[in-house]
Each structure stands twice: as structure tokens, then as C-alpha cells.
């Protein structure tokens, strides 16, 4: 065996060893860099779907939960509340929900999958205040003909019991309907559309 054969073998061995060590080093450096781009557990939890139990929500009541740092309102509307929706139609800025503030499956008169249950983000579309739920169908200081809904005390925006905005108020659009789906009659998931829940 000549010294040239020994050197070629050694050269191949050293080249292969350096390649393996270099690849391992590059991988070791890349993993923390790639992990840095993953959202933190807190960020993942903030955007994660939220399951809400509505089994004890009585007709006429509102339940508040949180999704993505915003309040989510679930209102169990009574038959009287549903009937009142038609009476204010002419007073609304966007009665047909033409402006996309809701998924397609909630683009109807009740803005919901199930007529009795309204699910909206409880943030005024004007400057982000939180309107008050005023379900009473009786005259109020801000409206002589109030038939229930939401009133924003910051700048007097009014929304009906479907979250539709009245004309002539600062809020430019209806309350937003988040993606949601039903697991069963007592549980809903905020953040997942019905087609994705299956």
C-alpha cells in the first residue's frame, strides 16, 4: 500500500467527518432559530378556540366570555326579543348585514346559526368601547322607543338585539360575529366555523 492510498483514505475520512460535524452544527444552530418563529404558549392560548357551556343560560340573559383578548357575548333571546327585531329594521344602517361583520352562516335577520342565540364580539365598532346590554323593551333616556339591544355610553351608538347598528350614530357597522359552532345543545366553540368543527 502506498502512502498516496493512505492519504486518500484519510482525506475521505476527514472530509466525511467534517461534513457530518458541520451538518450537525448547522442543524443545532437552525433549531433555536426556527423555534424563535413559533408562537409562544401564551400567544397560542390567546388565539385558541374557546369552549363555552350555555346549558344554564336562561332566556333573556347574556353570558360573557373571552376570545383573543376580546369579550364575547352570548345572548339567549326570548321569542319577544326575536319578534322585536323586525320592528326596527327601517331604523338600521345595515339591516341585511351587507358589510362583512359576520361569517356567511350568520348573514341573516338574526345574525346567528340558531335564531334564539346571538353570539357577537362585545366591542363597539366606533372606537372600541364596550356597549351595555339593555334587554328591557321600554323607553330609555337615550331612546323613547327602545325595544332592547346594546347601547354604547362612550358616544351613544345603539345596536339592536341582533347586534345591528342603528342609523345616525357614530358606529359605522354592526357588531362583529366571531366564527363559532355548536358541539351540542349546551356547548359552543368560539373560533371554529361549523364546517371546521366536523
N, C-alpha and C positions, 0 to 999 in steps of 0.2 A: 504494500500500500504506500503510495507516495504522499509526501507532505501536502501536495495540492489537493488530494482527495480528502485528507483530514480537515484542511482549511475550508473546503466547500461544505462539508458536513457540519462543521462548527458554525459556519456562516449561516447556513439554512436554519440550524437550531436556534442561534441567537436572533435571527430575523423573525422567526416564528414566535419566540418567547417575547420579544419586544412588541410584536403585533398584538399578542394576547393581552399583555400587561397594559398596552396603550388603549386597547378597546375596553378593557375593564375600567381603566381610569376615566375614559370618556363617558362611559355609562354611569360611573359613580358620580361624575360631575353633572351629568344631564338630569339624573333623577331629582335632586333638590330643585333644579331649575324648573322642571316640568311640574313638580308638586306645588311650586310657588304660584302657578297659574290656576290651580284648583281652588274653588271657593272654600272658605273656612266652614267649620261645622255650624257656626252661628249664622253665616250667610245662607247656608243650605237650609237651615231650620226656618229662617225668615221667609224664604220663598217656597217652602214645602207646603203641600196641601194640608188643610186643617179639617178634621172631622168634628162635626157638631151634632150633639144629641138634641133633637127638637121634640122628643116624646112628651115632655111636660109643658110645652109652650101652649098656653090657653088661647082661645080665640080673642083677638083684640090686644094681645100682648106682643111686646118686642123683646127679642133676645139679642145681646151684643157679644160678639167675639172679635178676634183679631186675625188678620191675614196680611202678610207682607208689611207689617207695621201700620196698617190702616184698620179702622173699625169696620166690621161687617155687621149689618143689621138684618135680622130675620124677623119678619112681621107675619103673625098668623092673623090674616084678615077675616073678619066676620062677613056673613052674607050682606049685611047693611053697608059695610065698607066697600065691598065689591060693587054693589049697586050704585054707590055714590061716585064711582069712577067715571061713569058715563055723563053725569050731570055737570062736570067741569071741563069737558072736552074742548068747548069753544073758548075757554079761558087759557088754554095751554099754548106754550111756544112750539112744542114739538109733540103733539098728541099721538102721532103714529111712530114715534121713536125712529125717525129717519136718520138722525145723527147717530153714528155708531157709538153708543154708550152701553151697549149690551151685546151679548152673543146673539146670533141669529135665532136661536130657540127661545129667546126672551123678547123678541121683537113683535110684541102683540099688545093688546089693550091692558093686560095685567102685568106685562113685562116679567113673566115668570113661567116656569115649567108647569107648576101646579097653581091654578088661579088663587087659591087661598094663601099661598106662601110667597111673600115678597122677600127677595134677597138682594140687597144693594150695599155699596160701599158708602159708609156714613160720613162722607166728606162733601161739602158744598162745592159745586163746580165753578164758583166765582173766585174765591181766594183761599179755599181750603179750610174754612171754619167747619164746625160740626153742628148741623142743624138739630133742632129739638123735635122729638116725636110728640105730636099733639093729636091723638086719635079722636078726641071729643068732637062730635059733629054739632057744634054750637058757635055762636058769634064769639070772636076773639078781638082783642084790642087792635090787632093788625088786619083783621078781615071780618066784616059783618056777616058774610055768607060762608064761613068756614065749614067745610064738610070733612075735616080730618086730613092729616098729612104731616109734612115736615116744614118747620119754619126756622130759618137761619137768623139768629139775633144779631149777627155781625153787620149785615147790610140788607136785611129784610127780604131775602129771597124766600120764595114759597114753592113747595113741591107737593103734589097730590099723593094719595096712598099707593101709587104705583111708582113714585119717585120721579114723575114727570114735572118739569119746571113750568111755572105759570109765566105768561107773557108779562112784560113790563117790569121785570125785576132784574137785578144785576147778574144773577147766574145765567150763563149763556146756554147751558144744556142740562139735560136730565141727569139725575144721579146715576152713577155707573153701576151696572150689574156685573159682578165678577163671574168668571167661569165657575160652574158648580154642577153637582149631580147628586142623585139620591142613591144611597146604599140600600135603604128600605124605608118604611113609613116613618121611622123615628130617627134616622141618621142621614145627614147630608155631608158632602165633602166640598169644601170651598177650594178652588184652584184646579179642579179637574172637570172637563166637559163630559157630558154623558157618553159620547162616543169613545172617549179615552178611558172611561171607568169600567167598561166591559172587559 
